[in-house]
Amino acid sequence: MRYFIHLAYDGTSYCGWQVQLGVPTVQAALNQALSQVLRQPVHSLGSGRTDAGVHASHQVAHFEAELPADMTLDLLRYRLNRALPPDVRAIRLHEVSQQANARFSAEARTYEYFVSLRPDPFRRDQALYLDRAPDVAAMNEAAAYLVGQFDFTAFSKVKGSETHYVCYLTEAGWHAGPDGLVFRIRANRFVRGMVRLVVGTLLDVGRGKLTPTEFQQILLRQQRISASGAAPAKGLYLSRVEYEPGVVPEANSTSETTN
């Protein structure tokens, strides 16, 4: 059987999502916990790769396994959370068809970037601290230019594995957040490093180093050298993965989202 597992994690201690030789990753931690609990080799595939230090409040992965006859999904999730490191949590598990794919069946993903405007020792690894509030109106004027279908070469890491850099964005904007701001961006796909580079360049707009029109020209010129540096990883979260109708069933018990 194939299953989807919905996860949340603090990425501070990990070198990203994807398995890498000799370093801790979230995918490796999940594979180890699944294999330990189910007593069989299990390999997961995530909806996307988060970089080192990036968090997720909603990541999705699929895996295939044969569950013991007495193993309910609630029991599996409970045992997984006992086996997983405390900074990785399984939120929900459910069966899917053999055709469902955590990565390729996803229709949209949303990322959020958190900026704190107040020193907070409890968020030192979960938000970017700024000692001066940026110009939010200017940043939102610039962010509005991102909505639509564009080539995001200017906001991509060099030597990525992408075959093209065209993404369709349906949302990009700054909002009031806990003791600061949150930038929310939603698209059908993202290229490597895109969100952090967008945020870093928008923050330069907020600091007065770029105008909104200059930000638009950076996007349209499609030259990576034109964009600002990437914002730090610690403020970034994968916050929502959306699927084709029928892939993810409605939650049928409160226990799916607790413990």
C-alpha positions in Angstrom: 0.0 0.0 0.0 1.0 3.6 -0.6 0.6 6.2 2.2 0.9 9.9 2.5 2.4 11.3 5.7 2.0 14.9 6.7 4.9 16.3 8.7 6.1 19.4 10.6 9.7 20.0 11.5 12.2 22.5 12.9 15.0 22.4 10.3 17.6 24.1 12.5 19.6 20.9 13.2 19.3 19.4 9.7 21.2 19.8 6.4 17.9 20.0 4.6 15.2 17.5 3.7 16.9 15.2 1.2 19.1 12.3 2.3 22.8 13.2 2.1 25.8 11.0 3.0 27.2 11.6 6.4 25.0 14.5 7.5 21.6 14.7 9.3 18.5 15.3 7.1 14.8 15.2 7.8 14.2 12.5 5.1 16.8 10.3 6.7 15.3 10.7 10.1 11.8 9.8 8.7 13.1 6.8 6.8 14.8 5.4 9.9 11.8 5.9 12.1 9.4 4.2 9.5 11.8 1.3 9.0 12.2 0.9 12.8 8.5 1.0 13.6 7.4 -1.2 10.6 10.4 -3.5 10.8 11.0 -3.4 7.1 13.1 -1.1 4.8 11.0 2.0 4.0 11.9 4.9 1.8 10.0 8.2 1.6 9.6 10.8 -1.2 8.8 14.3 -0.2 6.7 17.0 -1.9 9.8 19.1 -2.2 13.3 19.7 -0.8 13.8 22.3 1.9 17.3 23.6 2.3 19.5 23.4 5.4 17.9 25.4 8.3 14.5 25.7 6.6 11.5 24.6 8.6 8.1 23.1 7.6 4.7 23.5 9.3 3.3 21.2 6.5 5.5 18.9 4.5 4.1 15.8 2.8 5.8 12.6 1.8 4.7 9.2 0.5 6.0 5.8 1.2 5.0 2.2 0.5 4.8 -0.5 3.1 2.9 -3.5 4.3 1.3 -2.7 7.7 0.8 -5.5 10.3 -2.8 -6.6 10.7 -3.1 -4.9 14.1 -1.4 -1.6 13.1 -3.9 1.2 12.6 -2.8 4.5 11.1 -3.3 6.2 14.4 -1.1 3.7 16.2 1.5 4.0 13.5 1.6 7.7 13.8 1.8 7.4 17.6 4.8 5.0 17.4 6.4 7.1 14.7 6.4 10.2 16.9 8.0 8.2 19.7 10.7 7.0 17.2 11.3 10.4 15.5 13.5 13.1 16.9 11.6 15.7 18.9 12.0 18.3 16.2 10.2 16.2 13.6 6.5 15.3 14.1 4.1 13.2 12.1 0.7 15.0 11.9 -1.4 12.8 9.8 -1.3 9.5 7.8 -3.7 8.2 5.2 -3.8 5.7 2.3 -3.6 7.0 -1.2 -3.8 5.3 -4.6 -0.7 3.9 -6.2 -0.8 6.7 -8.7 -0.7 9.4 -6.0 2.7 11.1 -5.7 3.7 13.5 -2.9 5.7 15.6 -5.3 4.1 15.3 -8.7 0.5 15.2 -7.6 0.9 18.5 -5.8 -0.9 21.4 -7.4 0.4 24.3 -5.3 2.8 25.0 -2.4 2.9 27.9 0.0 5.9 29.2 1.8 6.0 31.8 4.6 8.9 33.9 5.7 8.9 35.3 9.3 10.5 38.6 10.3 10.7 39.6 13.9 10.8 43.3 14.9 11.4 42.5 18.5 14.4 40.7 20.0 13.2 37.2 21.1 15.6 34.5 22.3 12.9 31.9 21.7 12.7 32.7 18.0 16.4 33.1 17.3 16.3 30.1 14.9 12.8 30.6 13.7 12.6 34.2 12.4 14.9 36.9 11.0 15.3 39.7 13.4 15.4 43.3 12.0 16.1 46.2 14.3 14.3 48.6 12.1 10.9 48.1 10.4 11.1 48.1 6.6 8.7 50.0 4.3 5.9 47.4 4.0 3.9 49.3 1.4 6.9 49.5 -0.9 7.6 45.8 -0.4 4.0 44.9 -1.2 4.1 47.1 -4.3 7.1 45.2 -5.5 5.7 41.8 -4.5 2.6 42.4 -6.6 4.8 42.2 -9.8 5.5 38.6 -8.9 1.9 37.4 -9.3 1.4 35.7 -12.6 3.6 33.5 -14.8 7.2 34.5 -15.1 10.7 33.1 -15.6 12.4 33.3 -12.2 16.0 32.8 -13.4 16.9 36.1 -11.5 15.7 34.5 -8.3 17.3 31.1 -8.6 20.5 29.5 -7.3 23.1 28.9 -10.0 23.8 25.4 -11.1 20.4 24.1 -10.1 18.9 21.0 -11.5 15.8 22.7 -13.1 15.1 22.3 -16.8 13.2 25.6 -16.8 12.6 28.5 -14.4 8.9 29.4 -15.2 6.6 29.5 -12.2 3.0 30.6 -11.9 2.4 32.6 -8.7 -1.0 33.2 -7.3 0.0 35.0 -4.1 2.9 37.1 -2.9 2.6 39.6 -0.1 3.6 40.9 3.3 1.2 40.7 6.3 1.3 41.5 10.0 2.8 38.6 12.0 3.7 37.7 15.6 5.8 40.7 16.7 6.7 41.5 13.1 5.9 40.5 9.6 5.3 37.4 7.5 5.7 37.1 3.7 3.4 34.6 2.1 4.0 33.2 -1.4 2.0 30.5 -3.3 2.9 29.0 -6.6 2.5 25.8 -8.7 6.3 25.2 -8.4 9.4 26.9 -7.0 13.0 26.8 -8.3 16.0 26.2 -6.1 16.6 29.1 -3.6 13.8 31.1 -5.1 11.9 32.2 -2.0 14.9 33.3 0.0 16.3 35.3 -2.9 12.9 37.0 -3.4 12.7 37.8 0.3 16.2 39.2 0.4 15.6 41.4 -2.6 12.2 42.6 -1.3 13.9 43.5 2.0 16.2 45.7 0.0 13.1 47.4 -1.3 11.9 47.8 2.2 15.2 49.4 3.2 15.1 51.9 0.4 18.0 50.3 -1.6 15.7 49.4 -4.5 12.5 50.9 -5.8 9.5 48.6 -6.6 10.1 49.4 -10.3 13.7 48.3 -10.1 12.5 45.1 -8.4 10.3 44.5 -11.4 13.1 45.0 -13.8 15.3 42.5 -11.9 12.5 39.9 -12.4 12.1 40.7 -16.1 15.8 40.8 -17.0 16.2 37.2 -15.9 19.8 37.7 -14.7 20.7 36.1 -11.4 23.5 38.7 -10.7 20.8 41.5 -10.5 19.0 40.2 -7.4 20.1 40.8 -3.8 21.5 38.1 -1.5 19.3 35.4 -0.1 17.5 36.0 3.2 18.7 33.6 6.0 17.2 30.2 6.0 15.9 30.3 9.6 12.9 32.5 8.8 11.5 30.3 6.0 8.8 27.7 6.4 7.1 25.3 3.9 3.6 26.0 5.2 1.1 24.3 2.9 1.1 21.6 0.1 -2.1 21.3 -1.9 -3.2 18.3 -4.0 -5.5 17.4 -6.8 -9.1 16.7 -5.7 -9.5 13.3 -4.2 -5.8 12.7 -3.3 -6.1 13.8 0.3 -9.3 12.7 2.1 -11.0 14.8 4.6 -9.8 14.3 8.2 -12.1 11.7 9.8 -10.9 11.9 13.4 -9.5 14.5 15.8 -6.7 12.1 16.6 -5.2 12.6 13.2 -4.0 16.1 14.1 -3.0 15.6 17.8 -0.3 13.9 19.8 
